[in-house]
Amino acid sequence: MLVKGLVVAHYSSSIGLDTKYDQFLQMPVGDDSKGTSVTVLSMLARLGLDPWQEASDLAALPRKSAWERLDGLVARFTDVPSLIAKRADAVSRMIASLPGGELADRTRRANAGAGTGTILPDILGNRLYLMVAIAFLVIQVAVFWFGK
């Protein structure tokens, strides 16, 4: 698709926007030369990759293979100059934030202890959120429609 001289790739992911990769995809990478904060998601997108597909692929690999693959991607990413000097540490932090990684496990345990004692699985929580949003929308439409 062409938008005012820019080529924009449009494709749909078979993974969708899976929230289990949020911690990984939202991890800050650094600031680019324009001062814009760059996350793993924006880094992968700038490299022309589907961030959710790449996160899924990395999570499925053994940790050493995932680290090597992500290190290669980060090496290609030159938009964040400060990332070059601390690439190995940054890649290790990113890998640790993948589902099943050390950061993801620590966050999950911390959230379990801080909750009400029950943990809803992600899918149930997402469905509950969706049902509440739909109910809210129906009420808003009804008020608008019948309120006239």
Sequence and secondary structure as in RCSB ss.txt:
>XXXX:A:sequence
MLVKGLVVAHYSSSIGLDTKYDQFLQMPVGDDSKGTSVTVLSMLARLGLDPWQEASDLAALPRKSAWERLDGLVA
RFTDVPSLIAKRADAVSRMIASLPGGELADRTRRANAGAGTGTILPDILGNRLYLMVAIAFLVIQVAVFWFGK
>XXXX:A:secstr
 EETTEE      SS S GGGHHHHT EEEE TTS EEEHHHHHHHTT  HHHHHHHHHHS HHHHHHHHHHHHH
H  S HHHHHTHHHHHHHHHHTSTTSHHHHHHHHHHHHHSSS    HHHHHHHHHHHHHHHHHHHHHHHHHT 
